[in-house]
Amino acid sequence: MRKRTMSTLVALGVAALVALTGCASDGAGGTLEMAGKAPSHATGSGDKGTITIGFLPSWTDGRSTAYLLQDQLGKLGYDVKMQTLSDAGPLYAGLSQGDVDIFPSAWPELTQKAYMDTYRGSIDDLGTYYDDARLTIAVPTYSDIDSIDELKGRGAQFGGKLIGIEPGAGLTAQTQKMMPQYGLGDEYQLVTSSTAAMLTELKSATDKKQEIAVTLWRPFWANSAFPVKDLKDPKGAMGKPEGLHFLGAKGFAKEHPDAAKLISKIVLDDDQYGSLEDTVVNEFGEGEEPQAIDAWIRKHGDEFSWIEK
């Protein structure tokens, strides 16, 4: 992983922490707030109107697909605006209110089901692009435990902490549900802040060969960038695998049928998704996402019938 990528993640973490102080984290009445200005990039003539994509920069699945959509919808003739937010609650609220047109990488089946239930009827599902996403608790590969139930009685070994991500993330809520099932509530505190802050803690601990337990998910580039392993979940408390979806504001497909048709065709397998995220996050980095998408399309565009070149 490039050094500048980690520096970017740290910077994003600071921005997210600042923005979180003004954003609702429970998805109930949350307001749409900026968490930083997204890089500008030519996105087409705008003859077909404007489409606003909302995403969390530190959630790199959404960041990667957001810029892929920016490129593709721009080539269809749309003016694409990039709206960055700091938490899932305000993003779902903005989508339901029409302030955002597309959420490019939602987990509405399980992880973000509470948000989907809250706003059902005011959000359209535009398609599933990946069908084996999962939430995990991970520890370093050198750790002597292999299952979540082995965390019990080891609180001192892990500093009494599970290092998490954003407070309003579905992963955070699921981890909170998991902890009492394994009897971890008395020994461990779930520490939340941002994805970038969690990754900084993970890098620091693994560089020093120290113990750490973090909340992670798949697919996510950090699983291969750091020496980590998923802990087995014999109780199934972290939930079943689910799909990653493109969500749209109510009526999006009717208003933009060609855009919805293109989005519905996007399907990525593990290798294809991995190459996209690695190119955006590690090969290029923050501020160079449009160039990363151009490079990825040059290399992989022929693999997909839906790619606009």
LINGIBEL-V124119 format. One record per residue. RES is the residue in three letters. D_LAST is the distance of its C-alpha to the last C-alpha in Angstrom with 2 decimals. Layout:
BEGIN
res: <RES/RES>
d_last: <D_LAST/D_LAST>
END
This chain:
BEGIN
res: <MET/ARG/LYS/ARG/THR/MET/SER/THR/LEU/VAL/ALA/LEU/GLY/VAL/ALA/ALA/LEU/VAL/ALA/LEU/THR/GLY/CYS/ALA/SER/ASP/GLY/ALA/GLY/GLY/THR/LEU/GLU/MET/ALA/GLY/LYS/ALA/PRO/SER/HIS/ALA/THR/GLY/SER/GLY/ASP/LYS/GLY/THR/ILE/THR/ILE/GLY/PHE/LEU/PRO/SER/TRP/THR/ASP/GLY/ARG/SER/THR/ALA/TYR/LEU/LEU/GLN/ASP/GLN/LEU/GLY/LYS/LEU/GLY/TYR/ASP/VAL/LYS/MET/GLN/THR/LEU/SER/ASP/ALA/GLY/PRO/LEU/TYR/ALA/GLY/LEU/SER/GLN/GLY/ASP/VAL/ASP/ILE/PHE/PRO/SER/ALA/TRP/PRO/GLU/LEU/THR/GLN/LYS/ALA/TYR/MET/ASP/THR/TYR/ARG/GLY/SER/ILE/ASP/ASP/LEU/GLY/THR/TYR/TYR/ASP/ASP/ALA/ARG/LEU/THR/ILE/ALA/VAL/PRO/THR/TYR/SER/ASP/ILE/ASP/SER/ILE/ASP/GLU/LEU/LYS/GLY/ARG/GLY/ALA/GLN/PHE/GLY/GLY/LYS/LEU/ILE/GLY/ILE/GLU/PRO/GLY/ALA/GLY/LEU/THR/ALA/GLN/THR/GLN/LYS/MET/MET/PRO/GLN/TYR/GLY/LEU/GLY/ASP/GLU/TYR/GLN/LEU/VAL/THR/SER/SER/THR/ALA/ALA/MET/LEU/THR/GLU/LEU/LYS/SER/ALA/THR/ASP/LYS/LYS/GLN/GLU/ILE/ALA/VAL/THR/LEU/TRP/ARG/PRO/PHE/TRP/ALA/ASN/SER/ALA/PHE/PRO/VAL/LYS/ASP/LEU/LYS/ASP/PRO/LYS/GLY/ALA/MET/GLY/LYS/PRO/GLU/GLY/LEU/HIS/PHE/LEU/GLY/ALA/LYS/GLY/PHE/ALA/LYS/GLU/HIS/PRO/ASP/ALA/ALA/LYS/LEU/ILE/SER/LYS/ILE/VAL/LEU/ASP/ASP/ASP/GLN/TYR/GLY/SER/LEU/GLU/ASP/THR/VAL/VAL/ASN/GLU/PHE/GLY/GLU/GLY/GLU/GLU/PRO/GLN/ALA/ILE/ASP/ALA/TRP/ILE/ARG/LYS/HIS/GLY/ASP/GLU/PHE/SER/TRP/ILE/GLU/LYS>
d_last: <28.56/28.27/31.15/29.09/27.40/30.90/31.91/28.98/29.99/33.55/32.59/30.60/33.65/35.91/33.73/33.61/37.38/38.07/35.91/37.48/40.84/39.75/37.66/39.01/38.33/39.55/37.09/40.06/39.75/37.39/35.98/32.53/32.74/30.56/30.64/29.01/26.45/22.82/20.98/19.41/15.87/14.29/12.72/12.38/15.32/17.16/18.16/18.05/20.09/20.03/19.25/21.09/20.19/23.32/23.58/26.07/24.92/27.36/26.09/23.19/21.90/21.30/20.20/17.41/16.16/16.80/14.39/11.70/12.50/12.77/9.19/8.05/11.05/10.69/7.60/10.07/12.63/14.74/16.68/16.54/19.77/20.50/24.07/25.65/28.78/31.38/32.29/31.34/34.13/33.06/29.45/30.67/33.07/30.47/28.25/31.32/32.31/28.97/28.65/25.49/23.03/21.35/22.76/19.88/22.16/25.57/28.40/30.27/32.05/34.50/33.75/33.05/34.96/37.53/34.99/33.46/37.02/37.86/35.00/34.62/34.43/32.58/29.37/26.97/25.46/21.80/21.54/22.20/19.53/22.15/25.70/27.90/28.22/31.75/34.05/36.28/39.13/38.69/41.11/40.99/41.16/44.58/46.01/48.76/47.65/45.20/45.59/45.62/49.25/50.21/49.38/52.59/55.45/53.13/52.55/54.20/52.04/48.87/50.44/50.74/47.10/43.86/41.15/38.72/35.84/35.64/38.70/36.79/34.45/34.94/35.47/38.37/39.96/39.67/41.25/44.05/44.70/44.68/47.19/50.31/49.58/50.01/52.78/50.92/51.70/54.91/53.54/50.03/48.41/44.74/43.54/40.59/38.73/35.00/32.56/32.50/36.31/36.51/34.29/36.47/39.55/38.08/37.26/40.71/42.51/40.79/41.19/44.91/45.12/46.38/46.22/43.77/42.52/39.26/37.24/33.85/31.30/28.85/25.96/26.35/25.81/29.44/30.81/29.84/30.25/33.88/36.77/37.04/37.88/37.83/41.32/42.24/42.85/45.67/46.23/42.59/43.04/39.50/38.17/36.27/32.62/30.33/26.79/24.25/23.21/21.01/23.67/23.58/26.28/28.53/27.12/23.48/22.31/24.61/23.51/19.72/19.38/15.70/14.97/17.64/16.38/12.96/15.05/17.57/15.36/14.57/17.07/17.53/20.47/22.51/20.85/17.26/18.46/20.61/17.97/15.88/19.13/20.49/17.59/17.79/21.60/23.02/20.89/20.02/22.03/22.91/21.57/18.63/16.50/13.46/13.69/14.20/11.05/9.11/11.52/11.30/7.64/8.59/11.66/11.10/7.68/9.56/12.20/10.74/10.59/9.50/6.18/3.81/0.00>
END
